[in-house]
């Protein structure tokens, strides 16, 4: 019996190679992050992709702090 998520793995790998975060991929494919973590753990990102993800993370922290005040 095939998994409910069968067929999503290749698309998830493609999106990750484009530099998308797990959360962005989760929103696009509606696949749990736990599956993504397992599938994508060996995908290497370029320095530019890592920088983009770090900036997104930092921007998210700024927004969260602004909402909490």
KEMILUM-319741 format. One record per residue (C-alpha): chain; residue number from 1; y negated, z negated, x negated. Coordinates in nm, 4 decimals, padded with zeros to 6 digits. Each point is the difference from the previous one (the first is absolute). Last residue first. Layout:
> A	NUM	Y	Z	X
...
END
This chain:
> A	69	-04.4625	-02.2215	-00.3940
> A	68	00.3600	00.1160	00.0334
> A	67	-00.0941	00.3586	00.0815
> A	66	-00.1946	00.0454	-00.3244
> A	65	00.2882	-00.1419	-00.2033
> A	64	00.2431	00.2435	00.1612
> A	63	-00.2290	00.2958	-00.0667
> A	62	-00.0410	-00.0928	-00.3675
> A	61	00.3748	-00.0485	-00.0381
> A	60	00.0679	00.3395	00.1551
> A	59	-00.2447	00.1656	-00.2385
> A	58	00.1844	-00.1549	-00.2932
> A	57	00.3358	00.1266	00.1250
> A	56	-00.1422	00.3475	00.0566
> A	55	-00.1420	-00.0043	-00.3522
> A	54	00.3375	-00.1022	-00.1436
> A	53	00.1746	00.2775	00.1945
> A	52	-00.2501	00.2581	-00.1292
> A	51	00.0385	-00.1259	-00.3580
> A	50	00.3789	00.0214	00.0219
> A	49	-00.0276	00.3576	00.1262
> A	48	-00.2319	00.0917	-00.2865
> A	47	00.2341	-00.1624	-00.2529
> A	46	00.2867	00.2104	00.1337
> A	45	00.2654	-00.1629	00.2143
> A	44	00.3663	-00.0414	-00.0859
> A	43	00.2586	00.0081	00.2792
> A	42	00.2943	-00.2297	-00.0832
> A	41	-00.0681	-00.2610	00.2704
> A	40	-00.0484	00.2622	00.2703
> A	39	00.3146	-00.0228	00.2122
> A	38	00.0439	-00.3786	-00.0082
> A	37	-00.3673	-00.0776	00.0493
> A	36	-00.0219	00.2606	00.2734
> A	35	00.2892	-00.1591	00.1859
> A	34	-00.1664	-00.3427	-00.0212
> A	33	-00.3267	00.1599	00.1053
> A	32	00.1533	00.0858	00.3363
> A	31	-00.0191	00.3677	00.1029
> A	30	-00.2608	00.1119	00.2532
> A	29	-00.0430	00.3281	-00.1936
> A	28	-00.3792	00.0222	-00.0278
> A	27	-00.0802	-00.3715	00.0311
> A	26	00.2757	-00.1010	-00.2423
> A	25	-00.1156	00.2641	-00.2469
> A	24	-00.3515	-00.1438	00.0088
> A	23	00.1366	-00.3531	-00.0406
> A	22	00.2223	00.1009	-00.2905
> A	21	-00.3030	00.1489	-00.1721
> A	20	-00.0560	00.3737	-00.0337
> A	19	-00.0116	00.1575	-00.3454
> A	18	00.1217	00.3538	00.0722
> A	17	00.3322	-00.1020	-00.1579
> A	16	00.0151	-00.2688	00.2679
> A	15	-00.0376	00.2604	00.2748
> A	14	00.2846	00.2137	-00.1400
> A	13	00.2255	-00.3033	-00.0382
> A	12	-00.0682	-00.1017	00.3607
> A	11	00.0780	00.3543	00.1185
> A	10	00.3305	-00.0068	-00.1869
> A	9	00.0903	-00.3436	00.1398
> A	8	-00.0764	00.0775	00.3631
> A	7	00.3141	00.2027	00.0662
> A	6	00.2231	-00.2961	00.0775
> A	5	-00.2154	-00.2844	00.1326
> A	4	00.2280	-00.0845	00.2935
> A	3	00.2804	-00.0184	-00.2513
> A	2	00.2894	00.2389	00.0252
> A	1	00.3385	-00.0989	00.1401
END
